[in-house]
Amino acid sequence: MRKPRWRPLSYQQRLRLLLLPYLSGILLLVALPALLAFGLAFFRYDGLSPPTWLGTLNFIFVTTDELFLLSVQNSLALVILPVPLRVFGAFLLAVLLRRNGRFLGWFRASVYLPSIVPTAAYALAWLWILNPLFGPVNLLLQAVGLATPGWFADSQWAKPGLVLLSLWQIGEGFLVCLAALQDIPAAVEEAALVDGANRTQRFFYLTLPLMAPILLLLAFRDAVVTLQESFTTIFLTTGGGPYYATFTLPMLIYEQGFGLLLFGAASAALWVLYALTGLIVLALYAIARQWQIGTTEETFVL
Amino acid sequence: MSFRFRLSWRLVIRLLVTAVFLLPLFWMLTAALHPQGRPLPTTLTVSLDFTLDNFGRVLELVPMGRYTLNSLVVVLLAVPLTLLTSSWAGFGMAQLPTASQRRWIVLSLAVLMVPSVALWSTRFFIYAWLGWYNTILALIAPAIMGTSPFFVLMFYRAFRRIPTAIYEAARLEGAGVLASWWQIGVPIARPTAVGVALLTFILYWSDFVSPLLYLRSQSRYTLPIALQLLQQLTPSQWALLMAGAVLATVIPVMLFLLLQPYFARLGN
């Protein structure tokens, strides 16, 4: 008898087959473009004529550009300022809306609601809300007798404006904290109650330390996401201005690439973005190691 | 009938905080209902003079209906595809030997760390080679890989809760991989699937960058680009801009309210 040419696949092989779309997607849409981007940094390429070799010229061009240095500073500022506020805000909200009570589901839904709003609509809404003359925030400030900043029209206030609007879209962190809070064993809590710990003590000596690894992981993810996702908001609110006060690395990469067709230079700037992301990741990883948290697989997957 | 209404401090604080979170949406809506010709107030006043005319005006200026339809098509293709690919990947991962599982987790985390900005221009070239540029494929392509490794990991976590003995039993009874995914995995991972579906919906619905970079024909634009067009047409007509923003927000909010009971149950 002839052996069949194809042996039926084993269960294990079929399992790996299920992972095939995932793997091929990663190769096609992440690995390949990332490698190409790394390579392009050494060429002059406008997307039309064939690329020409430039060596390290793009890197010299990019890193000596004043605008580039400014965009790195802006990017860092727009990560360092909002991320701690966002993560801690999400955590406090989760603590507040942790247990049963009247309308709990609706309260939680309301906190999540701003995160549902499409980024473009959200950006336009805040362009109105922070309008220097007619915007509700300034009318409110005026009504209580406070100074009314120019927000997106003022290079001093554009960054705080962006930070402010980012504080309402924290739904994901809120949900992660909520889920993590439920994982704290009831027995631990009861023991603290029996020992006579009051609400404040329970918060600082029990909840906060137990949640620290999750908060750190959230900060880590939020930093990476904020660094890149703020593009749409900035594009539609300030356009990088006024006077380049909110001009970030993604804005620079967009302008160099799709605006000026300098894809090589844009790729060189990307290297810096990678390095920045890597630094943030490393810094948080170092903290995690220091505290000996977040190193198990379980917490990494959340 | 008697109502007993006990106001506790906790409830008051919860109400205040929630109100703050609803403020941006409230302001967006009230501005969208502001009559066009009337001057904008320069003091904090509450006006009861509302109109729905702005929505009609927006629809005249920008073909929002067409763009809403385009957005719906994108979401209707991308969300089911994402659910399929991400749950398959999560299911496969959950049953692999521990060493392979760890490798896949590391790969997924590494992909999560790649800034999307880094892929903009070179994805553009890849789409151009594949003939996907200026087609809907360029908008839904990430669904091939489950949109985000984050979703794959969510499914992985859900499927790993099922004891391996159950998979083994199904295997001994002759169930194939797909059969055990559909009959054992999917029913257990349903809450995860709801969460992933909602998050995926929002991602594709509010995706501004892909249509900005990979579409050229106006007739294929999606809602976020419609808002940008509106902003370019009427940069300081706040009532119209907010009406457009409201139109782009209505569908996700309705979907979210439908799924709201899922949030109420979370962790109780």
Interface residues (C-beta under 8 A of the other chain):
Chain A: Y11 Q12 R14 L15 R16 L17 L18 L19 P21 Y22 S24 G25 I26 L28 L29 V30 L32 P33 A34 L36 A37 L40 G47 L93 L96 L97 R98 N100 G101 R102 F103 L104 G105 W106 F107 R108 A109 S110 V111 Y112 L113 P114 S115 I116 V117 P118 T119 A120 A121 Y122 L124 A125 W126 L127 W128 I129 N131 L133 F134 P136 L139 L140 Q142 A143 L165 W168 E172 L175 L178 A179 L181 Q182 R221 V224 L227 Q228 E229 F231 T232 F235 L236 L249 P250 I253 Y254 G257 F258 F263 A266 S267 L270 L273 Y274 T277 V281 E297 F300 V301 L302
Chain B: S8 R10 L11 I13 R14 L15 V17 T18 F21 L22 L23 P24 L25 W27 M28 A31 L40 P41 T42 T43 L44 T85 S86 W88 A89 F91 G92 M93 Q95 L96 R102 W104 I105 L107 L109 V111 L112 M113 V114 P115 S116 V117 A118 L119 W120 S121 T122 R123 F124 F125 I126 A141 P142 I144 M145 G146 P149 V152 L153 Y156 R157 R171 G176 V177 W181 L199 I202 W205 S206 F208 V209 L213 L223 P224 I225 L227 Q228 Q231 W238 L241 M242 G244 A245 V246 A248 T249 P252 V253 F256 L257 Q260 P261 F263 A264 R265 L266 G267 N268
